[in-house]
Amino acid sequence: MPGRAPGHVATAAAPRRRRGLVLVPLLLLAVGAGWAVHVSDGDLASLVRPRAYVEIDGEAVAVPLPEPAQGRPLPAVPVTTSGSHAFLHTAPDGAPVGYDPCRPVRLVLRPDGMPEGGQALLDEAVAQVQAASGLALVAVGTTDEPPLLERPLIQPERYGEGWAPVLVAWSDEATVPELEGQVAGVGGSAAVPGADGAGTWLAAGRLVLDAEDIGGLLEREGGAAQARAIVVHELAHVLGLDHVDDAGELMHPVTSSRTDLGPGDRQGLALLGQVACES
């Protein structure tokens, strides 16, 4: 497993050096758990359109077909700033891999342990990231799914036959070891193939926040802005941004002063929102 990478952290008592974990290994974990991709023409539909399959517990499962779409739900955000940014996943030509901008990015909330003010905090952070990326982030309800690292990417018993929605959850280090010590949140998504085996998009993201750390910040005078910055930082990981070395960006791994998106953050999110749609 890759080591823990720095990120955003805070506590209720006093500011701490921020650290966190970027969930780059989600796709690697899927492969390690027996997920294999191949293109098959073994049914009638594939005579028209080949289908990619993943192997789960020894059984072949078709990669979900995208929902019908009539273009983007939200307009693309033009790139009007420039600065340091990096992507967690890139195509062979160096282009960023992101969520399909022609379909909403669905979010489900596990509300267990959510601190007072937590819902408003999430709403504000989601609105910021949506405005910067041009991706439609849509809440679709609550869930009882546990916030585990080895999250199944397809869960028909909970969410139907498509890719699992982004899980937003509150937890602690006893349940989620990645939240140990000074880590206040972890976020990331899996890079998955298109239904016909062509192209790559993000899916089945996970955002887990330390309820005690975030709750402590919300109780502190002036702490709401720092708490929101943590959530925005981790949501940006979910959408495909990586850490950068520039301390002037919110995606810098160690920062305590920046509480809004920097110019490189905005550039990167806008570019992630402009990836090609899955046909």
N, C-alpha and C positions, 0 to 999 in steps of 0.2 A: 504494500500500500504506500502511496506517496505520503510524505511527512506533512505535518500540519503547517499551513502557510499563514502568515500574519494577516490580520483583518481588523475588525472593529470590536472593542470591548469597553464596558463601563460597569461600575458597581454602585450600590446605593450609598456607600459610605464616603468614598472619595474617588476621583478619577484614576483610572489605571491605564497602563500601557495597553493599547488595543491589539488583540490578536484574534485570529479566527481560522476557519478551515474552508477552503474552496472545494466544492464537491466535484472536482474534475473527474474523480474515479467512478462516477455513477455508471458510465458506459463500460468501463473496464470491469466493474463488478458484475454487470449484466453478462459480459462475455465469460467471466469466471464462473458464473452460475449456470452456464450451459446455453447461453443465447448465441445462436449461430444464424447467419443470414445467407440465404441462397435464393436464386430466382427459379421459379418452377412454372411449367406450362401444363400442369397435370389436370386442369379443369377447363370447362368450356369458356369461362370468362377470361381466362388467361390467353386464349387464342386471340382475343382482341387486345388485352392489356396484360402483360406478364405481371406476376405477383411475387413479391419478396416474402419470405417466411422467416420466422424466428423459432428456434427450438427451445421449448420450455419443459423441463422435467421429461425429456425424451420425446415430447410431442411437438409436431410442427404446427405453429400458429401463424396465420397470415398477418403480415404487417397491416395495421388498420388503414382502410381507405379514408382519405380526407373527407370531411363533411362538404356537401355542395356549397359553393361560395359564389357570390356575384361581385367580385372585387373586394377591396379592402373595406373593413368596417370604419376605419378612421384614415384620414389622409396621411401620406408619408410626411415626416418631419424633415424639412430641408436642413442640410448641414450648413450652419452659419457660424460655427466656432471651430477652432483647431487647437489641439493640445495633445498631451500624452494619453494614449488609450491602447488597450490590448484585448484580444479576444481569447476566450477559453478554448474554442474550437474553430478551426479554419478548414476550408476546402483545399484541395491540392493546388489551386491557383492563388491561394492566399486570401480569398474572400471570406468574410465572417460567416459562421453558421449560427443561425438564430431561429426563433419561432416563426412559423408561417404567418406572414402579416395579413393574409386573406381570411384567416380564421381567428376567432377570439382565443386568447390565452386564458383558459378556465382555471379558476382558483377555488379550492375548497378549504374551509377552515376547521381545524380541530380546536375548539374553544377551551378545552380543559386547561385550567390553570391560568387563563388570560388575566393579567392584572387590570385594575381599574384604569380606564383610559386607553386600554390596549386596542380596542376596535377603532377608535378615532385615530390613533397613531397609524394603524395599518391602512385605513382609508386615505390618510394624507400622503403616506409614502407611495401607495399604489397610484394615486393621482399624479404625483410628481414623475414617477417613472413612465407612466402612460403618456403624459404630455411630452416627455423628452424623446420617447421612442416611436410614437405613432402606432404602437401595438395596443389593441383593445384588451385590457385586463379585466375580466368579468368574473365576479363572485357568483358561484353556482350552488352555494349551500354549505352545510356543515358535514363533518364526517367523524367516524370513530377510529379511523386508520391510525395506528401508532406511528410515531415519527422515527422509524428505524432507518439506518443507513442503507441496508440491503432492501430497498423498496422495490416491490414488483412493478414493472413498467406498464403492464396491462393487468387490470383487476376487474374482470367482467362481473364478478359477484357484487362489487361496490359501484363501479362506474360505467358498466357496459363494455362494449367490444373495442372501443377506441383506446388511445394512449391515456393513462391515468392523468387527471388534472394536476396542476401544481398544488402540492400539499403545503399549507401554512399552519404551523403548529407552535404551541408554547410548551416548553419542557424544562428539564434540569439535567445536571451532569450525571445524576444517578441513572437516568433513563437513556440519555444521549451522551455517551462519553466524549464526543467531540466538543461538548460545552464545558469541559473541565477547566478549572483555573480561571483565566481572564477572558475566556471566549464568551461573547454575548449573543452570537448568532452564527449560523452556517447556512449556506445557500448554494444551489447549483442545479443543473439539469443534465439529462442524458442526450447525447447526439445519436439520432436514429435514422435509418434509411427511409426513403420514400416508399410508398406502397408497391411501386414497380421496380424497386431496387436502385433507382436513379436518384441522385441528390441526397442531401443530408439536412435534417432540421433538428431543432431541440424539442424535447418532450418530457413529460413526467417529472417536472422539477420538484424541489423540496426546499422549503424555507423553515428553519426551526430557530426559535428565539428563546433565550434564557429568561424565563418569567421573573425570576428574582432580580436579576441584574437590570432588565428593562423596567420592571416595576419600581425599583429603587430610583432609577433615573427620573421616572415620571413623577415621583414624589418630591424630587429635589427642585428647588427654584432654578429655573433656566435649564433644567435637564431634559425637557421635552424635545428641544432642537437636537441635542446630541443623540437621544433615543431614536428620533426620526432619521437622523443620518445613518445610524446603524442599520435600520430596516431598509432604507434606500440602497445602501451599499450592498446588502445581501440580495435584495431584489435585482440589482444590476448584475450580480453573479448569476442569478437564475436565468436572466435574459441573455447571458453570454459574455459579459465583460469580465476581464481578468484584472489582477492587480497591476499597478504601474509604479515606477520609481519616483515619479514627480510628486512631491509633497503638496503641490498646489491643486491636486485632484482628489476627489472623494474616494477614488479607487486606490489611492496610496494605502499600503497595508498598515502603516502606523501613523495615525493622525489623531489629534484631539481638538484642533481648532476649526477645521473645515466642516461645516454642517449643511452645505448645499452642493449641488453638482457643479463641478468645474468645467472649463471649456473642453477639455479632452474627454471627460465623462459624457458630456452632451453630444460631442461628435461621434463617439463610439456607439452610444445608444441610438442616435439617428441612423447610423449605418446599419446597425442590427435590425432596425425597423424597415430597412429597404431591401432585405434579401428577397429572392424570388419566391413567389407563391408556389405551393405544390399544386400541380394541375389535377 
